[in-house]
Amino acid sequence: MSKEEQRDDQPSGAEWMADLARLVNAPGYGRWRSMVAATGGCAHPVHLAGQSMIVDASTGEMLHAYTTDGEPSGHLLVACGNRRVSVCPACSQTYQADTFHLIRAGLSGGKGVPETVSAHPRAFVTLTAPSLGPVHSHRDGRPCRPRNRDRLCEHGRPVGCHLRHDSHDERLGQPICPDCYDYTGAVLWQAHAGALWHRFALGLRQELAVQTGMSRRAFAEQVKVSFAKVAEYQRRGLIHFHAIIRLDGAAGPSQPPPDWADHHMLIQAIPPAVRHVTVTTPPSDLGRWTLTWGDQLDIRPILIDSSADGLSERAVASYIAKYATKGAEASSTVDHRLSCRACAGRGRLSLMAACGHCHGTGLKPGLNLDALPVTEHARRMIRTCWDLGGRSEFRALRLRPWAHMLGFRGHFSSKSRAYSLNLTDLRNARAAHRAAEARERHGLPALGDATTLVLGHWRFAGIGYTPGEAIMAEHIRQRVQTARKIAADQADG
């Protein structure tokens, strides 16, 4: 490919090599490398400019000072903190580790949660989306959909499929007949998935109370229902939820539930709570959909002994942490917003003024939905989000800003307040640990000492790398990841 044929924002190999040579021969290369390693090899670090001082509160004496003026680029590099592995593998690994410890603490105890919580009744539940049309699927070597394979739908396509798809077949998750597939229903179900979960959580508490012959308030005075969940995209573009549901005493994880609130009771209450949940879409000339969960419901016990017939605590925590860093890209869509930031996809800044950034289209400037590098199924999901998002009755669903997520706008991972500690608690503990190490290294008073004050002034100066820096940062990330894996293996014996 000639230089003229390449995109303007995509440098050539020669430009990469030239920039890489400039970087490694620069006087401050060693310091730049250590800053990148401190971020874990972040793919899109934030550049900060400014200074920080630690002064004696009583005398005003400066005990320590730092300024970015002495850094190679005049900036300090800070990790972006993005949770998505498709955006930043380094930061997503940190997020995944934090999620693992958060989930594990609610199962096994630790980090402020008593270890006795592992004896509480709990289950690992998978809630799925309903069928909105037959799609190609992988069935362990069996034909995809052998039934009615010779019968044609109203659009002249076979109703079934006699092929055996392997796990890498690009047709997996794609509708057998796209024109028969209910794209409007799929997008609306996706947009209301959070509401379905909320009603399930309420319904489960009600069903548990009914089983005991108590009112919901009386039940809540003795038993607290805690949960943690994660959303996973299926290949057909719809999510399903993996959830840990646990029964505690009224005081939370520190108190066991009454003896009658056992594992059997929890398992018996989940199916009817799932079946009774419905959400009705807003009135529209397109019709109204009564949204429910799918027929596939998986309930498994969580056991302390990994050799027993169930899921171990570590396996469940690892599974949920894995999907906490993934997004809709698993459904062959994009991992960034498509709507104009200025108008949030509306195309107008007010009733009288069209958006000047997108010229009234609502799309990011220069973006064409038909040219996105996605599957045709994902494109139709995105297009349906865009079309429905332009209708007044669906405006509250904000489908255009979330078109890249195929309509889902909920949290990928969430938990009830009493399940365990928060991600913020883990991050604050890590920041305090690093600050304490830095103070010890510079011979300063311990963190939290009332005799010192920290004064600082910072401003945003940019984000990302040059082409050569990006190559070297990825190399550093791989080395950091390998070192962490070796350390983890040694810790596990």
Secondary structure, 3 states (H helix, E strand, C coil): CCHHHCCCCCCCHHHHHHHHHHHHCCCCHHHHHHHHHHCCCCCCCEEEEEEEEEEECCCCCEEEEEEHHHCCCCCEEECCCCCCCCCCHHHHHHHHHHHHHHHHHHHHCECCECHHHHHCCEEEEEECCCCCCCECCCECCECCECCCCCCECCCCCECCECCCCCCCCCCCCCECCCCCCCHHHHHHHHHCHHHHHHHHHHHHHHHHHHHHCCCHHHHHCCEEEEEEEEEEECCCCCEEEEEEEEEEECCECCCCCCCCCCHHHHHHHHHHHHHCCCEECCCCCCCCCEECCCCCEEEEEEECCCCCCCEEHHHHHHHHHHHCCCCHHHHCCCCCCCECCCCCCCCECCCCCECCCCCCCCECCCCCHHHCCCCHHHHHHHHHHHHHHCCHHHHHHCCCCCHHHCCCCCCCEEECCCCCCCHHHHHHHHHHHHHHHHHHHCCCCCCCCCCEEEEEEEEEEEECCCHHHHHHHHHHHHHHHHHHHHHHHHHCC
